[in-house]
Amino acid sequence: VNAGQPDWVAAEPSKYPNSTYVVASGSASDAERAKDRALANLTKVFELRIRESSTTRQDVHVGNHNGVESVDKSQRITQNVNIQTDKIIDGARVAEQWKSPDLTHYALAVLDRRQAGNNIREEISRLDEQTSFELESAKARSNPLQKVAVYQRVLTTQHQRDALQKTLKVIDLSGKGAESKWNRAELRAQLEASLSELKMKPKVLHDVTGGLDKLLKGAMAKSGFPESSSAQGYTLSAG
């Protein structure tokens, strides 16, 4: 260890314990770049916890029985979480700097855990307000396609909230976080119910090579749209 080297260069800083702070360090050939890297590394601490994806697999089978084609499906919902962490690390600062004998610059970025928790709770509150607004708007909509769009947005919003909640439970040493008042399984069931109400009739306009009808039905099934032979509702055309 170099003479005068602070403890945070190689270990947990005694002045900024893990019980109170989230910390990250960075190094570079000049001081400003070291500070930027320390703050960037602090951001990554949250990004790694927040960035995640959730995929429910779907299997689609197109069959033919006595000349009648059918499509069996299971719903797929893919949601990618990519939450900006700028608001979450609001209040972060470079607390200490050090230059080693070989002229390498080091910087220590810190963020008070309480501040980080408050930042995450504010973002969770914003997502909850957005969810409440969307669900209220769904009640006023009679158009089934619009309802499907609303419930898809709600599920995405609540998935983002869940990622933040998992992060908050780590940041908040009590491990409680802020539980959601909505059940995602119930929200997904509402989406499925809206999809079942959506009448969609496939129509092939032009098919040179053949098989487009089967592909169109498969695409509909993957999107969760039940096939309908009724003249009412929507027509999905391809060709």
Buried (B, 14 or more C-beta within 10 A) or exposed (E): EEEEEBEBBEEEBEBBEEEEBBBBBBBBEEBEBBBBBBBEBBBEBBBEBBBBEBEEEBEBEBEEEEEEEEBEBEBBBEBEBEBEBEEBBEEBBBBBBBEEEEEBBBBBBBBBBBBBBBBBBEBBEEBBEBBEEBBEBBEEBEEBBBBBBBBBBBBBBBBBBBBBBEBBBBBBEEEEBBEBEBEBEEBBEBBBEBBEEBBBBBEBEEEEEEEBBBBBBBBBBBBBBBBBEEEEEEEBEBE
